[in-house]
Amino acid sequence: MLPRRMSIVVKAVFASALLTLSAAAAVPQSEPSFEIKQVRLTEQHIRGFVEMQKVLAEMAKTIDTEEKAREQNIAARLEDLAKQNSFGSFENFDVVASNITLVISGIDPDTGKYTNPKELMRADIADINKDTTLTDDERAELVKDLEEAIRTTPEVEFPENVELVRKFAREIEGVIN
């Protein structure tokens, strides 16, 4: 069984990946990028993110990624949804979502305490290496994935984002879980 904090990090990484995949399916991109453009978050960003995540979850149930003909329709829907939630564009929403995901992955849902996500992932690697219920292949795959996540996870540039995300953590967790 994975440690509780690891499942939180995995969920946050999954939520971010889902957003990226949704955007990629709808908006062609030249090359995938793991770089996060960091911004100072506002309450309006957080509220818009929560509302938009609710709609995206419903949209994800209906999106058929096999149908290329629907890509323009999906892109238009995503752009409209972003504008309705005060983001101006889906790209701006993605920036905010990445910033929220970066912070929420370090917030303990029970205590509300923030820990750098890289520190959590390093602790998770230590736990995984001690876990006797995992096969060597499972352990190697989990460690590899976490090491990649550590490599690509930036430090939080705006410490005030931590307090703001912590304030709305329950709402955010409710829409990404």
N, C-alpha and C positions, 0 to 999 in steps of 0.2 A: 504494500500500500504506500502510495506517495505521501510525504509529509503534507500537512494542511497548507502550509505557506507555499509549497511548490505548486499545489493545485491552483492557488490563486495566481501565481506567476504564469502558469501554463494557460489559464483562462484569459489572462490579460494579453498574453502573446497571441493566443488564438483569436481573440476579439480583434486585435490589430491586424492579424493576417486576414481575417474575414473581411474587414473593411478594405484592405488592399486588394483582395481578390475581387470584391464587388466592384471596386473602382476599375480594376484592370479589365474586368469582363465588359464594362460599359465604356471605358475611355481608353483607347489604345495609347500605350506608352512606349517610348523608344527603348528604355532599358530599366529593369527593376532597380530600385535604390533603397537602401536601408537607412539612409540619413534622415534624421528628424529635424525639421526646421522648428526650433523652439520659439514660443511666443509667451507673453504674459497673459495668462488666462483671466477671464472676467466671469462674473456670475451669469451674464448673458450667454457666454460660451458654454458654460456647464449646463444651463437650462436647455439651450438649443441642442446640445449634444444628446441629452437624455431624451428629449422629444423625438429627435431624428433617429436615434437608435431603436426606439419603439417601432417606428414606421419601417426602418430598414429590416428589422427582424421579420415583419410581415411580408415585405417585398422578397426577402431571401427565400421564403417558402414557395414563392410563385415563379422565381427566375429559373429558366431552363437554359443553362449555359451552352447547350448544344445548338441553340438557334441563333446564328449570327445575325439574322435579319432583325432580331429584337434588340440588338446592341444599341442602336441609335435611340430607340424608345426608352431603354433603361437609362442611358446617359441623360436624356432629356428629363426623365423623372427624377433622377438623382440631383441634377442641377436645380430643378424647380423646388424640390424638397429642401435643398440647402438654402435657397433664397427665402423660402417660407420660414426658415428657422434662423434668419438673420446672419447667415454665413457669406452671402454674396455669390459663392460658387462651391461646388463640391470639393474642389481643391483646398479651399479655405477650411471647410469642414474636416477634411482629412488631416490638415495640420493640427487643428484643435484636438481631434480624436487621438492623434499620435501623442500629443502632450499629456492629455488626460490619462491615456493608457500607460505612459511612462511613469507617471506619478502613482496611479492606483495600484500598479503592480508591486509597489513598495509599502502599501498601507495594510497593516494587519486588521482584518475585519472585526476581530474581537476587541482589540485594545485601541485601535485607531492610531497606533504608533507607526511612524514612517521609518523605514530602513532602506538604505540604498538597495535597489533591486539586484545590483551586481553582488552585494554581500549576501543577499538571500540565496541567489543562485549558487554561489560558492559553498554556502552551508548545505544547500540541497545536494550538491555533488558529493560532499562528504557523507551525507545521509545515504545517498544512493550506493556509494561504495561500501557502506556497512550493511546494506540490506541483503540478507541471505535468501530472500524469497525471489529475487531477480536472477534470471539466467545471465551468463556473461555477455551474451549478445544484447539482451535488453539493457543491461547496465551500460555497456559501451555506447549504445544508441542514445540513451538518455543523457549520458555525460557529454557525448559529442554535441547533441542539440543544445545543452546548457552552456557549453563552452562557446559555441557559436553565438548564442544569445548574449553572453557576457561580452564577447568581442564587439558585437554590434549595438549594444545598449549604451547610449550616451549618459553622461551625468546630467542632472537637472540643472539648467542654467538659471532658472528663476525660482528661488526658494519660496517665494510667496505663492507659487502654484501649488506647493505641497499643502499649505494651510487651506487654500480654497478647495482643492479636491477633497481634502479630509472633511471639510464642512459638508460636502455633498456625497460622501463616499457611499452611503447606503443606497441613495438613488442611482448612482452610477453602477454599483454592483448589481442592482436590480435589473438593469437593462443589458448588462454584458454577460450575465450568468445564464 
